[in-house]
Amino acid sequence: MSTAVLSSSVTPERIQTIADDVHIHKFGGSSLADPYCYRRVARIVTEHAGSSDLIIVSAAGDTTNRILAIIEARRDDAEYAANLFASLQRFQYNLIDELLAGRQQSACLEAIDQDFARWQRWLIGQENIETAELCAYGELWSARLLAALLQRQGTRADYLDARSFLTADDAAEPVIHTEPSQRALLERIAPHPGTRFIVTGFICAEAVTGRTLLLGRNGSDYSATLIGSLVNCRQTTIWKDVSGVYSADPRKVERVVSLPSLDWAEAEELARLGSPVLHPRTFQPIDRERMIISVRSSLKVENQQTRIGQYDYTEARGKVLTSLQDVTLFSIGLEHSKLLRAFEQTGLEPLIAWTAHGQQHFAFHQNLLAYVHQWFADQNAADQFSEVSGYSMVALVGARIKEAGQFAVLKREVDEQHLHHFAVAENNNSAIAILAQKLDHRFLNRLHSLLFNFRKSVGVLVIGCGNIGSEWLRLFSQQRDHLNETIDVKVMGIANSTQLWLDYNGVELGHWREDFQRLARPYVLNELLGELPNAPFDELVVMDLTDSVDIARHYSTFFANGLHIISANKRAGAAPEAMYREIRTIQQEWEREWLYNTTVGAGLPLNYAITDLMRSGDRIRSISGIFSGTLSWLFEHYDEGLESFADLVRRAKAEGYTEPDPREDLSCRDIVRKLLIVAREIGANLDWGDIHVQSLVPEHLADIPLNEFMERLDELNAPMEQLWAEARAQGKLPRLMASFSVQEGQSDARVGVDLMDSSDMLTNLIPGENIFVIFSDWYNDMPLVISGPGAGKQVTAGGVQSDLHQLLSRLGQPTQTI
């Protein structure tokens, strides 16, 4: 630029220093929504902006919308307009009161009092103020307040009304007077190195009259790059509430990633196709060979940013999946050539245009419908075009898109939808599909995963939040980061028998008990199962940590709705034979996983060992041992003779060793379930009636209410004392054993008390220990022995976690980032 008209203090050297050192930072309204947000922005400006950088700001929060509402209300309802104005005043005064004190607060209050006095005169008709000038107050208040806040914190700062230097001719999009604006800006900032100027976005002044002009919605982003071009800066940072430009809209798609870089052509194409982060006008003033745009998060400054610029080489690869609902098609017959030529010269750029069946078709998003409708009305051409709504758009944006490997994937997937038209944009930076349907978020999530080959997402519904459920949630919280290294796992819901807390974004586990009490709602399991298949996850897992018969009855339905199951609940694995076979059949039909290692032996790897042996070709002949950690604990402690059997049962229940109803353990029903599960794992067709059972619960106590049973526990003492006395008389000790064997195709299964030598390993276990003795073709002379704790919430929760690891290893695939 010519420097002849600049003052002597604005030297060429100073102009070059500004160009090399000054960066632009832009903050939108959501970044300035309340006092907390202002303080955060002030900290960013202090820590991440240079001492002479320019800060462009929008109106705070929803201030512009408030102003427009007041303007509209004033036309019809003066009282309502006055109420809205009072609300706007309270909002602005509260910001000043919260953020400022002393001299800065007094100066800011004095200035805004004068502004509001003028507004008041406008409200009652004593002064005429144009709409654009009224709207400009929002930006003016933001700039003034942020500058005062920085001053109060000891930072050299001042505010700058863009109308004092930025001039333009009035038009639908104001035409900037570049050189006069550049000179005026440099004259203002060059004499003040080390001062951060807070500049109003969105507004400029008409060159001749000085009237306020608006640069349009999203005008603040445009202001930032425009002012950056005036000082010829190297970088403009646009601070938003998102971490850069994502691989898809995070409001629609799970597991998006922030892109480290975009080429100018890719970014402009993304903006043209309706990106919520970028607006096409943002790119208009840019010197593409010099400037970089950085999109960063003001909420999490440490997160990755997206740098948009000119790169020497851009790989042929799709980077962003973008989509729009509410697309309308306008069609003009080719015979109306004059209308067609006129329409193509309007400057209204369609998402895509094509010729078919003697017509030229134009696809527009609803944001431009008013302009298109007005144009056709002005042409008086109602009978020369047609309009059809209800379409949607999906597009993959990236350099040389037709060469990208994802191109064929996109084409294949949209072909399976209601595809109306598919084409590659003329610039070869996007592949666009117009669909005759509403977009479904599940489709977008699946398409996104296919295009970018991201790691799978797994949603876990935990049913049962008692001892084991609570302990597992604690364990999962500790190991979540490790799990998520290979696959994206979220607890999407926690439920008990009547209440459900469901959040597809993942429930927060830090204070889940309190949040469950506050957020859980009544639910019906069958209704929930109808909803879960629409959850935004690649795989769904129900984790059954209950002892519920009703939940077990739903296993077939879980599988039929696409859910995998991890179960600590023995009820399904030990269900009556017909029900069990039905569950297995549906599981196999739907190719779902069912892991239940903790149903026998808590955290011991018994089921895994049996499965590995059989897959390797071994044949298991028998399994016997002490299957109940609870009864192991009771019998080992009773040997000591320090407590009565009833007192031991009470203590075991209090410490979480028994089932909620201890009779499930004492009657041996729980052991029978375990024996059934193990036998069926081997392949035996075994049912409840095939097992000989010796219960420790007298018949007169078997069916009474639980509370009454617990009150009458002492009635167990006499028969247990007699049992031990008879055993000791023979030099033996009682142990409650379970055994299953197969000989010549015949099964034998029993559960009951055996008297054993005191030197036997089965009479010298640690209280609570399980032991399983396995004989097979390979382990014939010497058995395979698996032993360890068989009860307790920690080992059971650990076993559930082990099942989850096993399931994830079967579901997960290597990750490929973009």
PyMOL commands that set and color helices and strands:
alter all, ss='L'
color gray80, all
select helices_A, chain A and resi 12-21+29-32+35-48+63-76+78-99+102-123+131-152+162-164+178-189+219-230+264-272+280-283+337-344+366-379+382-384+401-403+406-415+441-452+467-483+512-519+525-534+549-553+555-560+577-590+597-599+606-615+629-639+645-654+663-666+669-682+688-690+699-702+706-711+713-729+761-763+793-811
alter helices_A, ss='H'
color red, helices_A
select strands_A, chain A and resi 24-27+54-57+157-160+167-169+175-176+196-200+203-206+212-214+235-240+261-263+292-297+306-309+320-333+352-356+359-365+385-397+419-424+430-435+457-463+488-495+499-502+521-522+539-544+563-567+594-595+620-626+691-693+732-743+746-757+769-776+784-789
alter strands_A, ss='S'
color yellow, strands_A
deselect
rebuild
show_as cartoon
